[in-house]
Amino acid sequence: MINNAKLQPVGTAVTELDTPAFIIDLEKMENNIDTMAKYCKSANVNLRPHIKHHKTPEIAAKQIEKGAIGICCQKLSEAEVMAQSGIENILITYEIITKFKINRLMEIGKNANLIVLVDNPNNVKDLDEASLHFNTNLGILLDINVGQNRCGIEPNSTLVESLSKQIISAPKLQFKGIHGYAGSIQSIANDEERKKADSLSMNKAEIALEQLKKLNIPVEIVTAGGTGTYNLTSKYEHVTEIQPGSYVFMDNQYSNVMSDFDVSGTVLATVISKPTKNRAVLDSGMKSISTDQWPPKIKSHKGITVDTISDEHLTISLDTEDAKQLNIGDQIELIPGHNDTTVNLHTHSFGIRNGIVESIWSISAHAMTR
Ligand SMILES: Cc1ncc(COP(=O)(O)O)c(C=O)c1O
């Protein structure tokens, strides 16, 4: 096995940090975690944060320490990493299909209380058989399409009845309730429009719940909501828990939606070339800062705009006399457009307090796509 690139130790000044580096302003991150935890307590709603955003067991542990009832994972591989780190309550907000994956799911279930989503009777049958074979209990949520048109059954579909009855009759499967995450509305910047869209999606969840009520099927969990709707979704009486992720680091896109949380996760880069007085090039390209949603924004300097980005280079325009003073070797801090996909590009994060590296965390679930 070939070793990863050498890491500088805790205690290194941020000004000396090798780049590109994913850095965390620890104070801001802790405040974000605290703000969400306090909100959920005061709103009397359970918090089960989504770790697809930070992919770091140490951060998940901090969220749980502040009162989160467990975590959400998107991929089975994330759940494997989190369970290995000792986290016991894991909701996988995903459909787990194929024998190989279901067997892996059952392995995780030996050490953690697992809940998964379903939207298909064949999958319920496979989960039923595997849970009996491995003698493992498994919580199940019906995945309801509340407007994103991704996975999930329609709220008024006969599948609400047939799938829930199928789950209830499976000895090792526990019917827990419904999952109704509406990702497409999280980034609506206009507050009123986001509120309206959230209300429409929560009405859809209610339609499925009405069906279950008529069938006298008890519902323990109704989970929904992300960072963009945390304080909207949580107000619906039927919602028992919310699953925000991005509030931890935030990003350029989310900063446009709300100001309740500060950007704490950024990418530190270094100027490697200054071919003209108006143009400089940074060492951070698409392989260290994602461009799937919004372009990165310069945090540390004024008068600089992001021009073009390629694999390992980011070209910037120096628009003011001050900005033109930038030299080769200077550092620039960038706010990623989308931090979920940026974090996924890094193996480690560097936690900074008072200009010094205080923590180096392995982003243990980085690049885990299976
Ligand atoms: C199913 C699910 N739940 C929760 C989240 C977290 O949402 P956010 O990052 O907007 O807080 C996501 C994000 O993509 C998601 O896909």
The ligand as an SDF file (V2000), in Angstrom:
LIG
                    3D

 16 16  0  0  0  0  0  0  0  0999 V2000
  -32.3070   12.4120    1.6220 C   0  0  0  0  0  0  0  0  0  0  0  0
  -31.6030   13.6320    2.1130 C   0  0  0  0  0  0  0  0  0  0  0  0
  -31.8280   14.0420    3.3660 N   0  0  0  0  0  0  0  0  0  0  0  0
  -31.2000   15.1340    3.8650 C   0  0  0  0  0  0  0  0  0  0  0  0
  -30.2990   15.8690    3.1160 C   0  0  0  0  0  0  0  0  0  0  0  0
  -29.6240   17.0330    3.7400 C   0  0  0  0  0  0  0  0  0  0  0  0
  -30.0590   18.2080    3.1930 O   0  0  0  0  0  0  0  0  0  0  0  0
  -29.2780   19.5940    3.3140 P   0  0  0  0  0  0  0  0  0  0  0  0
  -27.8670   19.3610    2.9500 O   0  0  0  0  0  0  0  0  0  0  0  0
  -29.9930   20.4270    2.3460 O   0  0  0  0  0  0  0  0  0  0  0  0
  -29.4140   20.0430    4.7120 O   0  0  0  0  0  0  0  0  0  0  0  0
  -30.0660   15.4830    1.7810 C   0  0  0  0  0  0  0  0  0  0  0  0
  -29.1410   16.2650    0.9510 C   0  0  0  0  0  0  0  0  0  0  0  0
  -28.9380   16.1070   -0.2040 O   0  0  0  0  0  0  0  0  0  0  0  0
  -30.7140   14.3250    1.2690 C   0  0  0  0  0  0  0  0  0  0  0  0
  -30.5170   13.9030    0.0200 O   0  0  0  0  0  0  0  0  0  0  0  0
  1  2  1  0
  2  3  1  0
  2 15  2  0
  3  4  2  0
  4  5  1  0
  5  6  1  0
  5 12  2  0
  6  7  1  0
  7  8  1  0
  8  9  2  0
  8 10  1  0
  8 11  1  0
 12 13  1  0
 12 15  1  0
 13 14  2  0
 15 16  1  0
M  END
$$$$
